[in-house]
Amino acid sequence: MAASTGTGVGGGGGTGTGGTRKFKLQKESELRVEVGMDSPLKLQLVIGTAEVFGTELPPMFWMTFPAAHKFAVFTWHGCTIELDGISEVAYVADETPMVSYVNVHAVLERRRRKAKEALAASDAPSTNPPAGPRCIVVGPTDSGKSCLVRMLLGWAAREGWKPTYADLDIGQGSITIPGTVAATPVEMPIHPIEGVPLDLPLVYFYGHTTPSVNVDLYKVLVKELARTLDIQLVSNSEVQAAGMVINTMGWVDGVGYELLLHAIETLRADVVLVLGQEKLYSMLQEVLKVRPGVDIVKLHKSGGVVNRNSKYRQRTRVLKTKEYFYGLSNDLSPHSSVANFSDLQVFRIGGGPQAPRSALPIGAEPTADPTRVVPVGFSRDLLHVVLAVSFAKDPEHLLSSNVAGFIYINEIDMQRKKVTYMAPCPGPLPSQLLLAGSLAWTE
Ligand SMILES: Nc1ncnc2c1ncn2[C@@H]1O[C@H](COP(=O)(O)OP(=O)(O)OP(=O)(O)O)[C@@H](O)[C@H]1O
């Protein structure tokens, strides 16, 4: 990708720059920015029109992007952008894959219209009603999947659709906290800083940030998510016609590849967008040719996508969890409560012997059952752990139930048998059934 560094006007762009500076962008170019690690950066659109990953910027309005944020401001027709604050990187690039991305949007748009017309014409409920496109975005880590997903959702919402956003990325997912698979309808373009507005998302708790910890559990949860979405979609033709945009993990080899195929099949994706990897594209083409009606499209990775190291990813995960309780700019006040150990029941999924040795064939070793629901006693091990509050009515349904939200364990008093926890809002918890994984965070 050719990149013309900083068409700075009266201040200059480039690396590690501070102060106020302007950038003039020609049509179909973008300003790529990496905010400094320690302080936020302000940005405003001075002239013309521009968008950040599918969401239009309001004119003459300073927006504050948090420290370490990486993004691009793209313009279809030309614009002038002003920055104020420290940027590690800020340069203008005139070669982007945006035209190919918007062409995909145009195809999805036609399919939505067709589904809407077909739904309007069919008066009797059917077991296989016409549906909008189910588009899944796949590719290795840091190939720009999440940003493409945002753009496709944003462009659809701008046309008045309400597509369903499903996020299967447990490492860097953006709907609630890491360690979950989730879905939510998107009614308006996703805010470049605040993210998806959470209008009762459907969330399943996996509890870990890598799928290899419990591959079977991950598959069960994706299946449950798909099943519940199917039920919801059938009763709402507007959402049904708008279809889905699905984000996936960047793990595309071995078990990761198997999980991708599982997701494509389980969520019945019919448009597979492969970002930035020829090998993955060929493999999927070969495997999916037996499934007619599935289009596989190869797309270029943007030259602007930034590689994030494991330290950066870990930091993002902590910030995302913190944001759940405190809000993006510390604008929420989480509530602290004390409960008796006997008031709450904590469980973990996975582990424990599957069957007693006596019930197994001679010579066979009992293996851990990855989907077994195991009670967890209160101990200091639960200190600083994030627990999910399940919607399950009883422990038998914990595996298949979605969750209402999360609490954080601040203190465990083993002598008085009391636990102090933080919840996003006051009042009793919607359920006493809690799920633990390996998600923890020290304030
Ligand atoms: N055109 C661009 N200019 C500047 N930054 C960009 C651009 N596109 C993406 N980025 C940034 O690059 C990083 C990686 O992009 P993104 O999150 O979309 O990748 P991903 O494939 O979803 O990664 P992962 O699989 O690891 O979650 C993000 O911080 C994103 O904001």
Ligand as a Chemical Component Dictionary entry (heavy atoms), coordinates in Angstrom:
data_LIG
# 
_chem_comp.id                   LIG 
_chem_comp.type                 NON-POLYMER 
_chem_comp.pdbx_formal_charge   0 
_chem_comp.three_letter_code    LIG 
# 
loop_
_chem_comp_atom.comp_id 
_chem_comp_atom.atom_id 
_chem_comp_atom.alt_atom_id 
_chem_comp_atom.type_symbol 
_chem_comp_atom.charge 
_chem_comp_atom.model_Cartn_x 
_chem_comp_atom.model_Cartn_y 
_chem_comp_atom.model_Cartn_z 
_chem_comp_atom.pdbx_ordinal 
LIG N1  N1  N 0 -7.302  1.342   7.984  1  
LIG C1  C1  C 0 -6.856  1.365   9.232  2  
LIG N2  N2  N 0 -6.088  2.385   9.684  3  
LIG C2  C2  C 0 -5.639  2.410   10.956 4  
LIG N3  N3  N 0 -5.889  1.456   11.855 5  
LIG C3  C3  C 0 -6.649  0.430   11.470 6  
LIG C4  C4  C 0 -7.180  0.319   10.149 7  
LIG N4  N4  N 0 -7.904  -0.819  10.062 8  
LIG C5  C5  C 0 -7.831  -1.404  11.272 9  
LIG N5  N5  N 0 -7.076  -0.663  12.111 10 
LIG C6  C6  C 0 -6.730  -0.991  13.512 11 
LIG O1  O1  O 0 -5.935  -2.185  13.455 12 
LIG C7  C7  C 0 -6.226  -3.000  14.595 13 
LIG C8  C8  C 0 -6.609  -4.402  14.119 14 
LIG O2  O2  O 0 -7.827  -4.338  13.365 15 
LIG P1  P1  P 0 -9.061  -5.287  13.692 16 
LIG O3  O3  O 0 -9.390  -5.262  15.146 17 
LIG O4  O4  O 0 -10.157 -4.949  12.750 18 
LIG O5  O5  O 0 -8.391  -6.677  13.314 19 
LIG P2  P2  P 0 -8.942  -8.145  13.588 20 
LIG O6  O6  O 0 -8.641  -8.947  12.383 21 
LIG O7  O7  O 0 -10.365 -8.099  14.020 22 
LIG O8  O8  O 0 -8.031  -8.612  14.781 23 
LIG P3  P3  P 0 -8.253  -9.833  15.834 24 
LIG O9  O9  O 0 -8.550  -11.081 15.089 25 
LIG O10 O10 O 0 -6.970  -9.933  16.510 26 
LIG O11 O11 O 0 -9.373  -9.427  16.747 27 
LIG C9  C9  C 0 -7.330  -2.289  15.376 28 
LIG O12 O12 O 0 -6.741  -1.548  16.413 29 
LIG C10 C10 C 0 -7.943  -1.363  14.342 30 
LIG O13 O13 O 0 -8.575  -0.259  14.918 31 
# 
loop_
_chem_comp_bond.comp_id 
_chem_comp_bond.atom_id_1 
_chem_comp_bond.atom_id_2 
_chem_comp_bond.value_order 
_chem_comp_bond.pdbx_ordinal 
LIG N1  C1  SING 1  
LIG C1  N2  SING 2  
LIG C1  C4  DOUB 3  
LIG N2  C2  DOUB 4  
LIG C2  N3  SING 5  
LIG N3  C3  DOUB 6  
LIG C3  C4  SING 7  
LIG C3  N5  SING 8  
LIG C4  N4  SING 9  
LIG N4  C5  DOUB 10 
LIG C5  N5  SING 11 
LIG N5  C6  SING 12 
LIG C6  O1  SING 13 
LIG C6  C10 SING 14 
LIG O1  C7  SING 15 
LIG C7  C8  SING 16 
LIG C7  C9  SING 17 
LIG C8  O2  SING 18 
LIG O2  P1  SING 19 
LIG P1  O3  DOUB 20 
LIG P1  O4  SING 21 
LIG P1  O5  SING 22 
LIG O5  P2  SING 23 
LIG P2  O6  DOUB 24 
LIG P2  O7  SING 25 
LIG P2  O8  SING 26 
LIG O8  P3  SING 27 
LIG P3  O9  DOUB 28 
LIG P3  O10 SING 29 
LIG P3  O11 SING 30 
LIG C9  O12 SING 31 
LIG C9  C10 SING 32 
LIG C10 O13 SING 33 
# 
